[in-house]
Amino acid sequence: MRALREAADFFIVGLDHDEYYLQAPDVDVRLRSPRHDDPSFVPFVEEAVRRYRVEFVHPQPEVELEVLSEAGPPIAGASMVIPRPEVVKVARDKWKTYLVLSERSVRVPETRLFSEGAVEELLEKHGVVWIRARKGAGGRLSLPVESVEEAKRWVELWVLKGKARPEDFIAQEYLPGRDIAWDSLWFEGKLIASYARERLRYIFPHISPSRRTGTPTVARVIKDPEVNRVAEKAVRAIDDRPHGFYCVDMRCDKHGRPAITEVNVKAHTTLGLWSYVAHRAFGLSRAYNMPYLYVMLGLGEEVELPPEPYDIYPEAVMLRHIDVGLLIKTDGGWRKVPI
């Protein structure tokens, strides 16, 4: 929302099923919606579109994007810039993603459907195995393990709690290197803009056994041609005509080579924040504002694009945390960015 407000004067209708989180965004109208899995969710969105004459719909959580991709686009006449439903189904499932990427020679960590035998095999080859849920964000149900017993107990715990089934898990080679994200915007098969960043610290890592809690408190923009190459290859492997946001998660192996662990078909949560910083801290024009480009392209408008679609932001470090605000470090040192 902040990035859009920096670029132009938009009338924004915000929807959320949570009555408290609904209060946070800078929107003009707030509507409490049903959950994405409620049969009344799509009709509710359609009615909001008609009532407020909405021209463009942006689903942020992938669970909502998946539902709306099957219902549209368009939604009650409003445009969306999202992948086709069959692409979303592959991207939402880490096992299906692995199969597609490995078949098309994209570098990925060795992965198996969960079984004690699969874990034992991977442990013998790699020493540490990453147990993960096939679906979900924020490191959901993930744990690095060094024994079959650990893996077995971890999966049994979530089955006992009724949160998952054994077949909902994968076992994956654990990659010890840098944690990298590549955020990109595509329109009708064309790469519009992208940048890469390295996650340096997660929020409250001590409360998670995996030390991954989904979103970073410290991250830095990086420029790495190999990261760009591998990430773009992954997106094109998943979708032969990319359309929307494709945010790729990578870890580097012991040789420093990036490998794909996930392809998200939604905007990473800090994508808009980096676009906001691009204007407020870097002094860049709205040609570098990815949410603005996304909306305007979706509305069929002519917009100025970045000269090159890669590495659109300068190297910098972002620090954010609860009750801390937002700080950016560049060559000139740290500075506070008002939000």
C-alpha positions as CSV (number, residue, x, y, z in Angstrom):
1,M,0.0,0.0,0.0
2,R,2.8,2.4,0.9
3,A,4.5,1.8,-2.4
4,L,1.3,2.5,-4.4
5,R,0.6,5.6,-2.4
6,E,4.1,6.9,-3.2
7,A,3.5,6.5,-6.9
8,A,0.0,7.8,-7.5
9,D,-3.4,8.5,-6.1
10,F,-5.3,5.2,-5.9
11,F,-8.6,4.3,-4.3
12,I,-7.9,1.1,-2.5
13,V,-10.4,-1.4,-1.0
14,G,-8.8,-3.8,1.5
15,L,-10.2,-7.2,2.4
16,D,-9.1,-9.6,5.2
17,H,-10.9,-12.3,7.2
18,D,-9.0,-11.2,10.4
19,E,-10.7,-8.3,12.1
20,Y,-7.5,-7.0,13.6
21,Y,-5.0,-7.3,10.7
22,L,-7.7,-5.6,8.6
23,Q,-7.0,-2.4,10.5
24,A,-3.3,-2.2,9.6
25,P,-3.1,-1.3,5.8
26,D,-3.5,2.2,4.5
27,V,-6.7,1.6,2.5
28,D,-9.7,3.7,1.8
29,V,-12.3,1.0,2.6
30,R,-12.0,-2.0,4.9
31,L,-14.2,-5.1,4.4
32,R,-14.0,-8.2,6.6
33,S,-14.2,-11.1,4.2
34,P,-14.8,-14.8,4.6
35,R,-11.7,-17.1,4.6
36,H,-10.5,-18.2,1.2
37,D,-11.8,-21.8,1.9
38,D,-15.4,-20.5,2.5
39,P,-17.7,-21.0,-0.5
40,S,-18.9,-17.4,0.0
41,F,-15.3,-16.0,-0.5
42,V,-15.4,-15.5,-4.3
43,P,-19.0,-14.1,-4.3
44,F,-17.9,-11.7,-1.5
45,V,-15.0,-10.4,-3.6
46,E,-17.2,-10.1,-6.7
47,E,-19.7,-8.0,-4.8
48,A,-17.0,-5.8,-3.4
49,V,-15.7,-5.2,-6.9
50,R,-19.1,-4.3,-8.2
51,R,-20.0,-2.1,-5.2
52,Y,-16.8,0.0,-5.3
53,R,-16.2,-0.2,-9.0
54,V,-12.9,-1.8,-8.5
55,E,-10.8,-2.2,-11.7
56,F,-8.0,-4.3,-10.5
57,V,-7.8,-7.2,-8.0
58,H,-4.6,-8.2,-6.2
59,P,-4.6,-11.4,-4.1
60,Q,-1.7,-11.4,-1.7
61,P,-1.7,-14.8,0.1
62,E,-1.2,-17.7,-2.3
63,V,-4.2,-19.5,-0.8
64,E,-6.4,-16.7,-2.0
65,L,-4.5,-16.4,-5.3
66,E,-5.2,-20.1,-6.0
67,V,-8.9,-19.7,-5.3
68,L,-9.2,-16.6,-7.5
69,S,-7.1,-18.0,-10.3
70,E,-9.8,-20.8,-10.6
71,A,-12.6,-18.3,-10.5
72,G,-11.1,-15.8,-13.0
73,P,-9.6,-13.6,-14.2
74,P,-11.4,-11.3,-14.6
75,I,-13.3,-11.1,-11.3
76,A,-16.6,-9.3,-11.9
77,G,-15.0,-7.4,-14.7
78,A,-11.9,-6.4,-12.7
79,S,-8.5,-7.5,-14.2
80,M,-5.8,-9.5,-12.4
81,V,-2.2,-10.2,-13.3
82,I,-1.7,-13.8,-12.0
83,P,-0.5,-17.1,-13.4
84,R,-2.9,-19.7,-14.9
85,P,-4.5,-22.1,-12.4
86,E,-2.4,-25.1,-13.6
87,V,0.8,-23.1,-12.9
88,V,-0.4,-22.1,-9.5
89,K,-1.1,-25.7,-8.6
90,V,2.5,-26.7,-9.4
91,A,4.1,-23.7,-7.6
92,R,1.9,-24.3,-4.5
93,D,3.3,-27.8,-4.1
94,K,7.0,-28.1,-3.4
95,W,7.1,-31.7,-4.5
96,K,5.5,-30.9,-7.9
97,T,7.8,-27.9,-8.2
98,Y,10.8,-30.2,-7.6
99,L,9.7,-32.6,-10.3
100,V,9.2,-29.9,-12.9
101,L,12.5,-28.1,-12.2
102,S,14.6,-31.3,-12.0
103,E,13.1,-32.6,-15.3
104,R,14.1,-29.3,-17.0
105,S,17.6,-29.3,-15.6
106,V,17.2,-26.5,-13.1
107,R,19.5,-26.8,-10.1
108,V,17.6,-28.1,-7.1
109,P,18.4,-29.9,-3.9
110,E,17.9,-33.6,-4.0
111,T,14.3,-34.3,-2.8
112,R,12.1,-37.3,-1.9
113,L,8.6,-37.8,-0.7
114,F,8.8,-38.4,3.0
115,S,9.5,-41.9,4.2
116,E,12.0,-43.3,6.7
117,G,13.9,-45.0,3.9
118,A,14.1,-41.7,1.9
119,V,15.4,-39.9,4.9
120,E,18.0,-42.6,5.6
121,E,19.2,-42.5,2.0
122,L,19.5,-38.7,2.0
123,L,21.3,-38.6,5.3
124,E,23.9,-41.1,4.0
125,K,24.6,-38.8,1.1
126,H,24.3,-35.3,2.6
127,G,24.6,-35.6,6.4
128,V,21.6,-33.2,7.2
129,V,18.1,-33.5,5.7
130,W,15.5,-30.8,5.7
131,I,12.0,-32.0,6.5
132,R,9.4,-29.7,5.0
133,A,5.6,-29.5,4.4
134,R,4.8,-29.7,0.7
135,K,2.5,-26.7,1.0
136,G,2.6,-23.5,3.0
137,A,4.8,-20.5,3.7
138,G,7.0,-19.2,6.6
139,G,9.0,-22.4,6.9
140,R,5.8,-24.3,7.8
141,L,6.5,-27.6,9.6
142,S,10.2,-27.6,8.6
143,L,13.1,-29.0,10.5
144,P,16.7,-29.8,9.7
145,V,17.4,-33.4,11.0
146,E,20.5,-35.5,11.5
147,S,18.8,-38.8,12.1
148,V,15.9,-40.9,10.9
149,E,14.5,-40.9,14.4
150,E,14.3,-37.1,14.5
151,A,12.5,-37.0,11.2
152,K,10.1,-39.7,12.2
153,R,9.2,-38.0,15.6
154,W,8.8,-34.7,13.9
155,V,6.3,-36.0,11.4
156,E,4.5,-38.1,14.0
157,L,4.1,-34.9,16.2
158,W,2.2,-33.0,13.4
159,V,0.2,-36.1,12.5
160,L,-0.8,-36.5,16.1
161,K,-1.9,-32.9,16.3
162,G,-4.0,-33.3,13.2
163,K,-2.1,-30.7,11.3
164,A,-0.7,-32.9,8.6
165,R,-0.5,-36.4,7.1
166,P,2.8,-38.2,6.4
167,E,2.2,-37.7,2.7
168,D,2.2,-33.9,3.2
169,F,5.9,-33.9,3.9
170,I,9.0,-34.0,1.7
171,A,12.6,-34.8,2.7
172,Q,15.2,-32.6,1.1
173,E,19.0,-32.3,0.9
174,Y,19.9,-29.5,3.4
175,L,21.8,-26.7,1.7
176,P,24.2,-24.9,4.2
177,G,24.9,-21.7,2.2
178,R,23.4,-18.3,1.6
179,D,19.6,-17.8,1.8
180,I,18.6,-15.8,-1.2
181,A,15.3,-14.5,-2.7
182,W,14.8,-13.3,-6.3
183,D,11.7,-11.2,-6.7
184,S,10.4,-10.6,-10.2
185,L,7.4,-9.1,-12.1
186,W,6.4,-10.5,-15.4
187,F,3.7,-9.4,-17.9
188,E,2.5,-11.7,-20.7
189,G,5.7,-13.7,-20.8
190,K,8.1,-10.7,-20.5
191,L,10.3,-10.0,-17.5
192,I,9.6,-6.5,-16.4
193,A,11.7,-6.0,-13.3
194,S,13.7,-8.1,-10.8
195,Y,16.1,-7.9,-7.9
196,A,17.8,-10.3,-5.6
197,R,18.4,-10.1,-1.8
198,E,20.1,-12.2,0.8
199,R,18.2,-12.9,4.0
200,L,20.7,-12.3,6.9
201,R,18.4,-12.7,10.0
202,Y,14.8,-13.8,10.5
203,I,12.3,-12.4,13.0
204,F,12.5,-14.2,16.4
205,P,14.4,-17.3,15.0
206,H,14.8,-18.7,18.6
207,I,11.1,-19.5,18.7
208,S,11.3,-22.0,15.8
209,P,13.2,-25.3,15.9
210,S,14.3,-24.7,12.3
211,R,15.3,-21.0,13.1
212,R,13.2,-20.0,10.1
213,T,10.2,-17.8,10.7
214,G,9.3,-16.8,7.2
215,T,10.2,-13.1,7.0
216,P,13.6,-11.5,7.5
217,T,14.4,-8.6,9.9
218,V,17.7,-8.0,8.1
219,A,18.3,-8.5,4.4
220,R,20.6,-7.0,1.8
221,V,20.2,-6.4,-2.0
222,I,22.8,-8.4,-4.0
223,K,23.8,-8.5,-7.6
224,D,24.8,-11.9,-8.8
225,P,24.4,-13.0,-12.5
226,E,24.3,-16.7,-11.5
227,V,21.4,-16.0,-9.2
228,N,19.5,-14.1,-12.0
229,R,20.2,-16.9,-14.4
230,V,19.1,-19.8,-12.2
231,A,16.0,-18.0,-10.9
232,E,14.8,-16.9,-14.4
233,K,15.4,-20.4,-15.7
234,A,13.2,-21.8,-12.8
235,V,10.3,-19.4,-13.6
236,R,10.4,-20.2,-17.3
237,A,10.4,-23.9,-16.4
238,I,7.3,-23.5,-14.2
239,D,5.5,-21.3,-16.6
240,D,6.1,-20.9,-20.4
241,R,4.3,-17.5,-20.3
242,P,4.9,-15.9,-16.9
243,H,2.3,-13.4,-15.8
244,G,2.4,-11.7,-12.4
245,F,4.8,-11.9,-9.5
246,Y,7.2,-14.9,-9.3
247,C,9.4,-14.8,-6.1
248,V,12.0,-17.5,-6.0
249,D,13.7,-18.9,-2.9
250,M,17.2,-20.3,-3.1
251,R,19.8,-21.7,-0.9
252,C,23.5,-22.1,-1.9
253,D,25.2,-25.5,-1.6
254,K,28.6,-26.1,-0.1
255,H,30.2,-24.9,-3.3
256,G,28.3,-21.6,-3.2
257,R,26.0,-22.5,-6.1
258,P,22.4,-21.3,-5.8
259,A,19.7,-24.0,-6.0
260,I,15.9,-23.5,-6.1
261,T,14.0,-24.5,-3.0
262,E,10.7,-22.8,-3.9
263,V,8.9,-20.7,-6.5
264,N,6.2,-18.5,-5.1
265,V,3.6,-17.1,-7.4
266,K,2.9,-14.1,-5.1
267,A,4.8,-11.0,-4.1
268,H,7.2,-11.7,-1.2
269,T,6.1,-9.6,1.8
270,T,9.0,-7.2,1.5
271,L,8.7,-6.6,-2.2
272,G,6.5,-3.6,-1.7
273,L,8.7,-2.3,1.1
274,W,11.8,-2.3,-1.2
275,S,9.8,-0.4,-3.8
276,Y,8.8,2.1,-1.1
277,V,12.5,2.4,-0.1
278,A,13.5,2.8,-3.8
279,H,11.6,6.1,-3.8
280,R,12.1,7.4,-0.2
281,A,15.8,6.4,0.3
282,F,17.2,5.8,-3.2
283,G,15.4,8.6,-5.0
284,L,14.3,6.4,-7.9
285,S,11.4,7.1,-10.1
286,R,8.2,5.1,-10.1
287,A,9.6,3.1,-13.0
288,Y,11.3,1.2,-10.2
289,N,8.1,0.8,-8.2
290,M,7.1,-2.9,-8.8
291,P,3.6,-2.7,-7.2
292,Y,2.9,0.4,-9.3
293,L,4.1,-1.2,-12.6
294,Y,2.1,-4.3,-11.7
295,V,-1.2,-2.4,-11.2
296,M,-0.8,-0.1,-14.2
297,L,0.1,-2.9,-16.6
298,G,-2.9,-4.8,-15.3
299,L,-5.1,-1.8,-16.1
300,G,-3.7,-1.6,-19.6
301,E,-1.9,1.6,-19.1
302,E,1.4,2.8,-20.7
303,V,4.2,3.0,-18.1
304,E,7.9,3.8,-18.0
305,L,9.9,0.6,-17.3
306,P,13.3,0.2,-15.8
307,P,16.1,0.3,-18.5
308,E,17.0,-3.3,-17.7
309,P,14.8,-5.9,-16.0
310,Y,17.6,-7.2,-13.7
311,D,19.1,-5.8,-10.5
312,I,16.9,-2.8,-10.4
313,Y,17.9,-1.7,-6.9
314,P,21.3,-0.6,-5.6
315,E,23.1,-2.7,-3.0
316,A,21.9,-1.9,0.4
317,V,20.9,-3.5,3.8
318,M,17.4,-3.2,5.2
319,L,16.7,-3.5,8.9
320,R,13.2,-3.7,10.3
321,H,11.7,-5.1,13.4
322,I,8.7,-4.8,15.7
323,D,8.8,-1.3,17.4
324,V,12.0,-0.4,15.5
325,G,10.7,1.0,12.2
326,L,12.7,0.8,9.0
327,L,16.4,1.5,8.5
328,I,18.6,1.4,5.4
329,K,22.3,1.1,5.2
330,T,24.1,2.2,2.0
331,D,27.7,3.6,1.4
332,G,26.7,6.6,3.4
333,G,25.9,4.6,6.5
334,W,22.6,3.9,8.3
335,R,19.5,6.1,7.9
336,K,16.0,5.9,9.2
337,V,13.2,5.8,6.5
338,P,9.8,7.1,7.7
339,I,6.9,4.7,7.3
